[in-house]
Amino acid sequence: MTTWKLGKVIFPITLIVTILQFTPVLPWIIHLISPLMGIFGLSGDAAIPLVIGNALNLYAGIGAILSLELTVKEVFILAMMLSFSHNLFIESTVAVKVGVKMWIILAVRIGLAITAGIVINLVWQGGGEIAQYGMVPEAAVQPDTWGAIVLLGLQRAVFGVLQLAVIVIPLMVIIQIAKDLKWLDAFSKAVAPVTRFLGMRENTSMTLASGLLIGLAMGSAVMIQAVEEDGVSKRDVTLAFIFLVACHAVIEDTLIFIPLGIPVWPLFLIRVTTAVVLTIAVARLWKQPGRATRKEAVHI
């Protein structure tokens, strides 16, 4: 079922973007937005997966990447930016339902994406070779008929769905088994010390566990229930979401970039490090109400 849902997004987008490459539409869009993409070291057509990924989801963004010829550096920058900022409509709505203000989530996610793109572009001087997309077939010659163009789009779409399915299907099975065997509950207890280190109370652990393992959108029901049942404060749930918007579903989101031919370990480490540093910084600035009251009492 999950693969079917993902395939319904990836297949048509990959096909449409591939076809648009050979029409006047895509060159016009590229010319319009290419100056902005230059800030991130990206060519104009790289904006397509960036926009699609933010409007839809990470898989849709990858579907668009599969249809473009980009360098390793460009793909890595896109992967980093999309990891921080994707599926904005759904996941921001989830945050509001849990009790977090939408402007906070949007500011953090878009801000992290923009910062990451600029910093990586300035720091990394390599990655100029063309990215190889694993199973995705390379066109030996440019198609010169509409039939050949559509066939190329279909090939890329089918191979993109199949390659992602190889990763997603086993992952979804593991997640379902973990939920049925109550491993998710055990994991939430195990990460309780982490929540304290990040400046939150222990009752935030289930919210963190759900987001880390299955993401904001898929884990929204678990997180909403955890907030309601565990009595998580607005401060702690906001801190939890600040952490999660930087590294939610960090294992899944890292694995699905493997077919794009980019180094995924730096992707993983950057997300986790950013999440930890940002959350601790906000927690230190946003003191626990109880602690502030106790300090005032002592001073008096």
Secondary structure, 3 states (H helix, E strand, C coil): CHHHHHHHHHHHHHHHHHHHCCCCHHHHHHHHHHHHHHHHCCCHHHHHHHHHHHHCCHHHHHHHHHCCCCEHHHHHHHHHHHHHCCCHHHHHHHHHHHCCCHHHHHHHHHHHHHHHHHHHHHHCCCCCCECCCCCCCCCCCCCCCHHHHHHHHHHHHHHHHHHHHHHHHHHHHHHHHHHHCCHHHHHHHHCHHHHHHCCCCHHHHHHHHHHHHHCCCCCHHHHHHHHHHHCCCHHHHHHHHHHHHHHCCHHHHHHCCHHHCCCHHHHHHHHHHHHHHHHHHHHHHCCCHHHHHHHHHHHC
